[in-house]
Amino acid sequence: MKVEVKKIDKLKRKLEIKVSGEEFLKEKKEAYQPHLKSLKVPGFRPGAAPIDIIEKHHGALLRDELLKRVLPIFYGQALKQESISPAGYPEISDVELTKDALSFSAELEARPEIEVTEANYKGIKIKDKKIEIKAQDIEKVITNLQDGVKKVIQKSLDDEELSRWASYPDSSFLREAIKGQLFVEKLRERKQKVEQQIRTHLLKAVKIDIPKSEVEYYHKQLLDREIYNLQRQGIPEKDIDKYKDDLKEKLLPMAEEEIKLTYVLEAVAKKENIKTEANLIEVVFGFILSQAKYE
């Protein structure tokens, strides 16, 4: 197999692939084999006609079956031969097929080669605050709860009545329960803020070009998910269509950041030799968090 690689831009490549001789004929025979016994040719018993005669009568079918089998095989071999890691699917063109040879072109985007240093992801400074639940935070929740109950039962409840209404023996238990809920909420908010600081640092620290095809694919996924959520909320299609362009514009930077961050985290995993059957991205993110410096 002969492969010529043309560099179109930083990531886009065009492979011109030519396969002939025994290498091609072997795959051709295996592609034809499942169909030879079932294809009928006048004057021959099923499976007895020579291949060249069968090709004359069923050329279009055999050609389709052959290309369906061999294009992915030879494309994969070409990638391996040239040590190219693809991002997304290729565009196949210029397919030329003869009795003993095949040539075609495959245009694709290669995955970017990323090198990270420990300085990029170790010892990241995190601004953090101790979680504190203030008395006024608890009282605000109680007031909101009293207002909500009043709308339902048309009656104001004092603290003790409200506590029993909420299935607590007295107001001290209610306040402890509210304090616990607020702590969990603030803990979740803190986690989001810490992780966002890590994300921001990594995106700034590592400069890479990302494949457009992957961004487009993920961008479409985000858009479809957002539209589906709006539909579930009962928003009319005509209103969704009005804001579709705005949604596209809003979601594009998110798609770009997610793809870039994934590549960076994969590069960290490679450098640190992190291998896991669990979610690799989550594991690597957790590793980076464990190396951070909290201020």
C-alpha positions as CSV (number, residue, x, y, z in Angstrom):
1,M,0.0,0.0,0.0
2,K,1.3,3.4,-1.0
3,V,0.2,6.4,1.1
4,E,0.9,10.1,0.3
5,V,0.1,12.6,3.1
6,K,-0.6,16.2,2.2
7,K,-0.8,18.8,5.0
8,I,-3.6,21.2,4.4
9,D,-3.4,23.2,7.6
10,K,-2.3,22.6,11.2
11,L,-4.7,19.7,11.7
12,K,-6.2,18.8,8.4
13,R,-4.6,16.1,6.3
14,K,-5.3,14.5,2.9
15,L,-4.3,10.9,2.4
16,E,-3.9,9.6,-1.1
17,I,-4.0,5.8,-0.8
18,K,-3.2,3.3,-3.5
19,V,-3.5,-0.5,-3.0
20,S,-2.7,-3.2,-5.6
21,G,-1.4,-6.7,-6.2
22,E,-1.9,-9.5,-3.7
23,E,-2.7,-7.1,-0.9
24,F,-5.8,-5.9,-2.7
25,L,-6.8,-9.2,-4.3
26,K,-6.8,-10.9,-0.9
27,E,-9.3,-8.4,0.5
28,K,-11.3,-8.5,-2.8
29,K,-11.7,-12.3,-2.6
30,E,-12.8,-12.1,1.1
31,A,-15.4,-9.4,0.2
32,Y,-16.8,-11.5,-2.7
33,Q,-16.8,-14.8,-0.9
34,P,-20.1,-14.5,1.0
35,H,-22.0,-13.6,-2.2
36,L,-20.6,-16.0,-4.8
37,K,-22.9,-18.9,-4.0
38,S,-26.0,-16.9,-4.0
39,L,-25.5,-14.8,-7.1
40,K,-27.1,-16.4,-10.2
41,V,-25.4,-16.4,-13.6
42,P,-27.2,-17.9,-16.7
43,G,-25.6,-21.2,-17.8
44,F,-23.9,-21.9,-14.4
45,R,-24.8,-23.6,-11.2
46,P,-24.8,-21.3,-8.2
47,G,-21.2,-20.8,-7.1
48,A,-19.7,-22.4,-10.2
49,A,-19.3,-19.4,-12.4
50,P,-15.8,-17.8,-12.7
51,I,-15.4,-14.5,-10.8
52,D,-14.9,-12.5,-14.0
53,I,-18.2,-13.8,-15.3
54,I,-20.0,-13.0,-12.0
55,E,-18.5,-9.5,-12.1
56,K,-20.0,-8.9,-15.6
57,H,-23.5,-9.8,-14.4
58,H,-23.4,-8.4,-10.8
59,G,-20.7,-5.8,-11.1
60,A,-22.5,-3.0,-9.3
61,L,-23.5,-5.1,-6.3
62,L,-20.0,-6.6,-5.9
63,R,-18.4,-3.2,-6.3
64,D,-20.6,-1.8,-3.5
65,E,-19.9,-4.8,-1.2
66,L,-16.2,-4.6,-2.0
67,L,-15.9,-0.8,-1.2
68,K,-18.0,-1.2,1.9
69,R,-15.5,-3.7,3.2
70,V,-12.1,-2.5,2.0
71,L,-12.3,1.3,2.3
72,P,-12.4,1.2,6.2
73,I,-9.7,-1.5,6.2
74,F,-7.2,0.4,4.0
75,Y,-8.0,3.7,5.6
76,G,-7.2,2.3,9.0
77,Q,-4.0,0.7,7.8
78,A,-2.9,4.0,6.2
79,L,-3.5,5.9,9.5
80,K,-1.4,3.2,11.3
81,Q,1.3,3.3,8.7
82,E,1.6,7.1,8.9
83,S,1.1,7.3,12.7
84,I,-1.9,9.6,12.4
85,S,-4.6,9.7,15.1
86,P,-7.9,11.0,13.5
87,A,-10.4,13.3,15.1
88,G,-13.9,12.3,13.7
89,Y,-14.7,10.7,10.4
90,P,-12.9,11.2,7.1
91,E,-14.3,12.5,3.8
92,I,-13.7,9.8,1.1
93,S,-13.3,11.0,-2.5
94,D,-11.6,10.1,-5.8
95,V,-12.4,6.4,-5.6
96,E,-11.0,4.5,-8.5
97,L,-11.4,0.7,-8.7
98,T,-10.0,-1.7,-11.2
99,K,-9.8,-5.5,-11.3
100,D,-6.5,-5.6,-9.3
101,A,-6.2,-2.1,-7.7
102,L,-7.9,0.5,-5.7
103,S,-7.1,4.2,-5.1
104,F,-8.9,6.8,-3.1
105,S,-8.4,10.0,-1.1
106,A,-9.3,10.5,2.6
107,E,-9.5,14.0,4.0
108,L,-9.5,14.3,7.8
109,E,-8.5,16.2,10.9
110,A,-5.8,14.8,13.0
111,R,-5.9,14.9,16.8
112,P,-3.6,17.7,18.1
113,E,-0.3,16.6,19.7
114,I,-0.2,18.2,23.1
115,E,2.7,18.4,25.5
116,V,2.0,19.5,29.0
117,T,4.5,20.3,31.8
118,E,3.9,19.8,35.5
119,A,3.8,23.5,35.9
120,N,0.6,23.5,33.7
121,Y,-1.4,21.4,36.1
122,K,0.4,20.9,39.5
123,G,0.3,23.4,42.3
124,I,-2.6,25.5,40.8
125,K,-3.6,28.2,43.3
126,I,-7.2,28.0,44.4
127,K,-9.0,30.8,46.2
128,D,-11.2,29.2,48.7
129,K,-13.5,30.2,51.6
130,K,-14.5,28.3,54.6
131,I,-18.2,27.3,54.5
132,E,-20.2,29.2,57.1
133,I,-23.9,29.1,57.8
134,K,-25.1,32.2,59.4
135,A,-28.2,32.5,61.6
136,Q,-29.8,35.0,59.2
137,D,-29.5,32.4,56.4
138,I,-31.5,29.9,58.5
139,E,-34.1,32.6,59.4
140,K,-34.5,33.5,55.8
141,V,-35.3,29.9,54.9
142,I,-37.8,29.7,57.7
143,T,-39.5,33.0,56.6
144,N,-39.8,31.7,53.1
145,L,-41.2,28.4,54.3
146,Q,-43.8,30.2,56.5
147,D,-44.9,32.3,53.5
148,G,-45.2,29.2,51.3
149,V,-47.2,27.3,53.9
150,K,-49.5,30.3,54.5
151,K,-50.4,30.3,50.8
152,V,-51.4,26.7,51.0
153,I,-53.4,26.6,54.3
154,Q,-54.4,30.3,54.5
155,K,-52.9,30.5,58.0
156,S,-49.8,31.9,59.6
157,L,-47.7,29.4,61.7
158,D,-45.3,30.2,64.4
159,D,-41.9,28.5,64.6
160,E,-43.1,25.5,66.7
161,E,-46.2,25.0,64.5
162,L,-44.1,25.2,61.4
163,S,-41.7,22.7,62.8
164,R,-44.4,20.1,63.5
165,W,-46.0,20.8,60.0
166,A,-42.6,19.9,58.5
167,S,-42.4,16.7,60.6
168,Y,-39.9,17.9,63.2
169,P,-40.5,17.8,67.0
170,D,-39.6,21.4,67.6
171,S,-37.9,24.4,66.0
172,S,-34.4,23.4,67.1
173,F,-34.6,20.3,65.0
174,L,-36.0,22.3,62.1
175,R,-33.2,24.8,62.3
176,E,-30.6,22.0,62.4
177,A,-32.1,20.4,59.4
178,I,-32.1,23.7,57.5
179,K,-28.5,24.3,58.5
180,G,-27.6,20.9,57.1
181,Q,-29.4,21.5,53.8
182,L,-27.7,24.9,53.4
183,F,-24.3,23.4,54.2
184,V,-24.8,20.8,51.4
185,E,-25.9,23.6,49.0
186,K,-22.9,25.7,49.8
187,L,-20.6,22.7,49.6
188,R,-21.9,22.1,46.1
189,E,-21.4,25.8,45.2
190,R,-17.9,25.7,46.6
191,K,-17.0,22.6,44.5
192,Q,-18.3,24.3,41.4
193,K,-16.2,27.4,42.1
194,V,-13.0,25.4,42.8
195,E,-13.5,23.3,39.6
196,Q,-14.1,26.4,37.5
197,Q,-10.8,27.9,38.7
198,I,-9.0,24.7,37.7
199,R,-10.8,24.7,34.3
200,T,-9.9,28.4,33.7
201,H,-6.3,27.8,34.6
202,L,-5.8,24.8,32.3
203,L,-7.5,26.5,29.4
204,K,-5.2,29.5,29.7
205,A,-2.0,27.5,30.5
206,V,-2.1,25.1,27.5
207,K,-2.4,26.5,24.0
208,I,-3.7,24.1,21.4
209,D,-5.6,24.0,18.1
210,I,-8.7,21.9,18.3
211,P,-10.4,19.9,15.5
212,K,-13.3,21.8,14.0
213,S,-15.1,18.6,13.2
214,E,-15.2,17.6,16.9
215,V,-16.3,21.1,17.9
216,E,-19.1,21.1,15.3
217,Y,-20.3,17.6,16.5
218,Y,-20.3,18.5,20.2
219,H,-21.8,21.9,19.5
220,K,-24.7,20.2,17.7
221,Q,-25.1,17.8,20.7
222,L,-25.3,20.7,23.1
223,L,-27.8,22.6,20.9
224,D,-30.0,19.5,20.5
225,R,-30.0,18.9,24.2
226,E,-30.9,22.5,25.0
227,I,-33.8,22.4,22.4
228,Y,-35.0,19.2,23.9
229,N,-35.1,20.7,27.4
230,L,-37.0,23.7,26.1
231,Q,-39.5,21.4,24.4
232,R,-40.0,19.5,27.6
233,Q,-40.8,22.8,29.3
234,G,-43.7,23.2,26.9
235,I,-42.1,26.2,25.0
236,P,-43.7,26.4,21.5
237,E,-41.5,25.5,18.5
238,K,-42.0,29.0,17.0
239,D,-40.5,30.6,20.1
240,I,-37.6,28.1,20.1
241,D,-36.9,28.9,16.5
242,K,-36.7,32.6,17.3
243,Y,-33.8,32.0,19.8
244,K,-32.1,29.1,18.0
245,D,-29.4,31.4,16.5
246,D,-28.8,33.0,19.9
247,L,-28.5,29.5,21.4
248,K,-26.0,28.5,18.8
249,E,-23.8,31.5,19.5
250,K,-24.0,31.0,23.2
251,L,-23.2,27.3,23.1
252,L,-20.3,27.5,20.6
253,P,-17.7,28.8,23.2
254,M,-18.8,26.1,25.6
255,A,-18.3,23.4,23.0
256,E,-14.8,24.7,22.2
257,E,-13.8,24.8,25.9
258,E,-15.1,21.3,26.6
259,I,-13.2,19.8,23.6
260,K,-10.0,21.7,24.5
261,L,-10.3,20.7,28.2
262,T,-10.7,17.1,27.3
263,Y,-7.6,17.1,25.2
264,V,-5.6,18.8,28.0
265,L,-6.8,16.3,30.6
266,E,-5.9,13.4,28.3
267,A,-2.4,14.8,27.9
268,V,-2.1,15.0,31.7
269,A,-3.2,11.4,32.0
270,K,-0.6,10.4,29.4
271,K,2.2,12.3,31.2
272,E,1.2,10.9,34.6
273,N,0.5,7.4,33.2
274,I,-3.0,7.5,34.6
275,K,-5.0,4.5,33.5
276,T,-8.5,3.6,34.7
277,E,-11.6,1.8,33.8
278,A,-13.6,4.6,35.4
279,N,-14.3,8.0,33.8
280,L,-10.8,9.1,32.8
281,I,-11.6,12.8,32.7
282,E,-13.1,12.7,36.2
283,V,-10.1,10.8,37.6
284,V,-7.6,13.2,36.0
285,F,-9.5,16.2,37.2
286,G,-9.5,14.7,40.7
287,F,-5.7,14.2,40.5
288,I,-5.2,17.8,39.5
289,L,-7.4,18.9,42.4
290,S,-5.3,16.8,44.8
291,Q,-2.2,18.7,43.7
292,A,-3.7,22.2,44.0
293,K,-2.7,24.8,46.6
294,Y,-5.7,26.3,48.5
295,E,-5.4,29.9,49.6
